[in-house]
Amino acid sequence: MTKETGSVEGNGKQPLVPYWVKVVIVFFFGWAALYATRTILNPIMGDIESAFSLSKAQLGLMMSIFFIGYASMNVPAGMLGDKIGKKRVLVPGVILFGSLAAVTGMMPTFFLFISAWLMVGMAQGVYYGPQYGISSEVIPKNRLTLGSAVINAGMAFGTSIGYYISSYVVGEWGFGWRIPFFIIGVPVVLIGIAMAIVIKDKPKNDKEVKGTAEPFKFSSLFNRNLILAYIIIFCSIYGFFMIITWLPYYLETARGLTGGNIAFVASLVPWAAIPGSLFFSWLSDKLGRRKPVLLMMLPFGILSTAAIVYFDSLPILYMTLIVYGIVGKISVNPVLIAVVANNAPKQSLSTAFGFYNFVGMLGSILAPYITGWLTDATGSMNIGFYFAAALLVIALIATYLIDESNLPSVDKAAKNH
């Protein structure tokens, strides 16, 4: 392997832990920080609804506002990372969103609350492009999907941690709904400091910037497979964020669950996603193809999303949440990451990943508000889940259209790496 992957130190010795493994670990904690910060809000939506006298649409707007900020920064941060160095963009963003999370908990009015929450979203928005730009450069190609899956597993841990912090601190122990925002800030800042220590990304010199900037054209982000990847991730992210945003509220209001029970049931999705993402990523690397794996996952995603609200039985609800976790967005994303890495311009990976995530996160902007609006309009949350399932049908159609005829065989890829 090359020195770029961190497999050989400057003195010629093999390091105890390869650099790319260190990168995977620290980025795992990065995603745990992002998702824990986001999901501390979900179990206390009822408390915030009462505190500020909100409608369901306004509740959804809280998360939509967050993701507007998040998505707005994806492409600029990716381009800036390609220009001045990915680490220089990524690390300050992590430290900033941890600090701003604590500030959000101090806000006395709904307007100031969502304004601070918007800024948390913007600070988180700089993470995706530079992070996957760095990891795609340093992870060996025959480990890319699996490495991305381990990084993505941080999303599952973070989602569950966020649920448990709010559910227990507020629902079980009786503290005020603002306290979880203060609790989450400290570990996030520490993770940002750890990234500053571990990551070796260096800013490009003027010659490198000139050499990489001139050939890049924005139109290169719109080849067939990339467009299809954008469609798939949009539909997948819409369903995922509809579920993680509204599931705790749905479990409380429609299924009668409370406190720690909500955290446990809602956490079935992210915990099931960990073995699911690792298995499907391993399978994708083994096959050397992404399309067959996606075609295997998406039909189950469609059925499980609709089944969450279709059946009244709680055991069936638990089973469908586990199935969705195994095949849902957290498992789909590392496979699509490989699609983007295989089809994006190599000199602008950070920009490409930033745009990919920007398109996908448009789904996260729309999902909370549309679901809230549909609930207000129909008096039932069920239609929101059915709409998300319908979007996954579109993702399945897009997957059929992916062209992987240009990829090398698995044997050739193994020999090259």
N, C-alpha and C positions, 0 to 999 in steps of 0.2 A: 504494500500500500504506500501511498505517497505521504510526504510530510504534512500535506494539507489536512489530512484526516487525523493528524495528531498521533499516528502510530509509532513514530520515531522521534525521540527527543534530540536536542541539539548535540548532546554528547554521543549520539549513536545508539544509546540503549533503548530497549523497549520500555515505555512507561508502564507502571502498575495498572493504571486506568487510562485507556486511550482517550485522546482529547475529544473525539466525537461522542464518546460515552458520557463524558463530563457535560458536554453541551446538551445532550439528550436529557440528562438528569436535571440540570438547572432550568431548562425550558419546560420540563414537566412541572416543576414548582411554579414557573411563571404562569402557566395555564391554570394551575390550581388557584393561584392568587387572583387571576382575572375572574374566574367563574365563582369563587367564594364571595368576592366582592359584589358581583351581580346578584347572586341568589340569596344573599341575606335579606334582600327586599321582599322576596316572594312570600315567605310565611307570615310576614307582618303587614301584608296588603290590607287586611281587614282593619288593623289598628290604624294604619295611615288613612284609610277610607273614613273612619270615624273621626280621627283627629282633625282632618281638613274638610270633612263633609263632601266627599267626592262621589261622582257617578261612576258606573263601571267603565265607561269610555275614558273618563279622566284617569282612572286607575291604570288602564291600558296605556294611556298617553305617557305615564311616568316612564315605562320601559321603552316606549317608542322614542321619546325624547333622548333617552340614554343612547339608543342605537343610532339615532341621527348623528349625534356627536361622534360615536364610534366609527360609523361608516364614512363620515366626512373626512376623517384623517387617514384612512387606509392608503389611498393612492398617493397623496402628498408625502406621507411618511415613507412609503416604499421608494419613491423617486429620490427623496432626500437621503435615504439610507444608501442607495446606489451611488449617490454623488459624494457624500462626505464621510461615509462609513456607517455601517448598520448599527454597531455598538453605540455610537454617539447619539443615535436617535432612540434606540430601544431602552437603554438603562434609565435615562432621565424620565422617560414616560412611565416606567413601572414605579419609580419612587414618587412621582407626582400623583399618580392615581391613588396610591395608598394614602398619601397625605390628604388628598381631596375627599376621600371617602369619610374620613373623620370630620372634615369640615361640613359635609352634607348632613351629618347627624345633628349639627348645631342649628340648622336653619329653622326659623320660627314660623314662616309662612309657606304655603304650597308653591308660590311663584319662586321664592328663593330656594326652596328645596329642589325643585326640578331644574333650576338654573345651575345649582351646584352639582346635581346628578348628571346634567348635560356635560359639565366640565370633566367629571370622572370618565364619562364615555369617550370624550375627545382624547384624554390622556391614555386610555386603554387602546384607542384606535391606532396608535403608533406602533403597537407590538407586533401585529401579525406579519406584515410584509418583511421587515428586517429579520424577525425571528426565523421564518421559514426560508428566507434568503440565506441566512447563516447556516441553518441546519442542512439545507439541500446542497450546500457547497462542501460541508465537512463529513456528512454521513456517507459511507461507501454506497455506491449505487445499488449493489445487490442487497443492501440493508435499508434502503431509503423508506420503503413503505412501512416496514416494521419499526424502524426508528421513529418515524412520524407518528405511528400508533402509540408508542410509549409516551411520546411528548403529549399527544392528544389525551392520553389517559389522565393527565392532570386536570382536564376539563371535568371528568367524572368525579375525581376526588374533590375538586373545588366546589362543584355543584352540591354534592352531599354535605360537605363541610359547611357551606353557606346555609343550607336548609337546617342543619342541626344547631348551628350557632343561634339563629333567630328563634327556632322552635323551642329550644330549651331555655335560652336566656329570657325570652319574653313569655312564651306559652307555658313553660313548666316552672320557672323560677320567679316569674312575676316582675322582672325588671321592665323599665320603659322601652318603647320600640326604638328609641334613638341609640341605645347602648350598643347593639351589634355593629353599628357604623364605626364606633370608637375601637371596638375590639379588633376588627379586621385590619385597621390601618397599620398597626405595628409590624405584624409578620410580613405584610406586603412590602413595606420599606426595606426590611431585612433581606427579602428575596432579591430586591433590586440591587442591593449592595453586593450580594453573592454573585449576581450576574456580572457586575463591574469587575469582580476579581477573576472569575472563571473565563469569560469570553475574551478571545485574543484578536477579534476583528480590529483592523487598523484602518484609519482614514486613508482614502486613496490620494496619491499625489496628483499634481496637475496633469502629468503625462497620461496617467491611467484614466483620469476623468475624461480627458480629450479623446482617448482611444476607444472608450466604451460608449461615450455619449453620442458620437456622430453616427454610428450605424443604426442606432435604435430608432424605430418608428412606432408610434402609438398603434398604428394599424396592425402591427405584428402581434398584438394581443387579441386579434379577432380572427384567427384561423378556425377552421371547422371544429376541431376537437376542443379548443378553448371555449368557443361559444357554447358548445354542448355542456361542457363542465360548468360554465356559469349558470346555465338553466337548471342543471341538476342540483347544484349547491344552493341556489335560491330556493327551490322547492323544498329541499331537505331542511335547510335552516329555518324556513317559515314554520314547518311542522314542529321542529325541535323547540324553537323559542315560544311557540304557542303553548306547547306542553309544559316546559319548565316555568314559564311565567304564570300560567293559569291553573296548573295542576294542583298546587297546594290550596288555592282558593276553591277549586272545584271539589276537592276531597272534603273540605270543611263545610261548604254550603250545600252540596248535592249528596255527599255520601256520609256526612255527619261525623267525620273523624276530627280529632283535636290534638294539639300539642305535639308530643313526641311521635304519636302514631302517624301524623301527617309527614313528618320528616322521614320516618322509616319507609312509608309507602312511596313517597315522591322520590326517595333515593334509590328505589329499585331500578329506575331507568339508568342513572349514571353508573351504578355498580355493575349492572348486567353488561354495560357497554365496554367494560375493561376486557373481559375475556373475548367478547365479540369482536372488538377492534383488533386485538392481537391475533386472533385466529384468521379473520378475513384479510388482514394485512400480510400475514405469513403466507396465506394461500395465494394472494396476488403476486407476491415476490416469487413464489415457487412456480406459478404458471407463467410469469413474465407478462401477464396481461391483466388489465383492470376491468374491461368490459364484462367478461363472464362473471366476475365476482359481484359487480354491481347488479347484473341481471338476476343473480341469486338472492340479493339482499332486498331490493326495492319492493317486490311483491309482498313480502312479509311485513315490510314497513307500512304499506298501504292498509293491509288487513288489520294490523295491530293498532294503528292510529284510530281507525273507525271503531274497533272493538272496545276501546277504552270506555266509551260512553254507550255503546249499543247494548251491552249486557248489564243487568242489575246486580249480578252475583259478585261479591267482593273477591272470592278466590279467582274468578275469571279475570277480574280487573287486575289483580296482582300478576297473573300469568301474562296478560297482554302487555303490561308495562315492562316485564322482563324481556319478552320477545322484541318489543320496540327498542329497548336498550341495546339488545344484541345487534340489531340490524339498522338502527337509526343513524342520525346525523354524526354522532361521535365515531361510529364505525365506518360510515361512508366517507368522511372527510379525508383520512389518510390515503384512501384509495384514489380519491380525486386529486389529492396533493401530488401523487405520482403522475397522474394524467397531465397536470399543469407543468410539472418539472420536465416531462418528456416532450412537451409541445411549445413551451415558452422560450423566448429569446434568452440565451444563456448569460448574456452580458447584463441583463436587466431582470434577474430573477426576483429581486425584492419588489420591483414595480409590478411585475406580473402577479405575484402572490397578493400584493396589496390590492390590485384591481379585482382579482378573483374573489377575495374576501369582501371587497366593497359591494360587488354585485350580490354575493350571497347574503350579506348583512342587510341589504334592502328588505329581505324577508323578515329579519328580526325587527326592523322598524315597523313594518306593516302588521305583523302577526299580533302583537299585544293589543293594538288599537282596534284592528278589524274584529278580533275576537270579542273585545269588550263591546264594540258597536253592535255586532250580531247578537250578543247576549241581551243588550238593552232592547233591540228591535224585536227579538223573538221570545224573550223571557226564558230562554234555555241556553245553556252553554254547549249543548250537543252539536249544533250546526257548525260551530267553530272547529270542532274535531273532524267533522265530515268534510268541511272545506279544505282542511289541511291534507286529508287523505286524497282528495281529488287532485291537489297539486302534485302529489307524489306519483300519480298516474302519468302526468306530464313528464316528470323526471324519468320514469321508466321508458317512455317513448323516446326521449332524448338519448338515453343510454343505448338503445338499439341502433342509433345513428352514428355512434362513435366508430371511427376507423382506426384500427390498430395494425393494419397491414404493413406499416413501415417499421414496426418494432423488431429488433433482432430476436432470434430464438433464445430460449433460456440457456442452452448450452453455450452459445456464443457470448451471451452477457456474462456468464460465470467465468469464462476464459479471459475476458477483458478485464475482470476485476479480481 
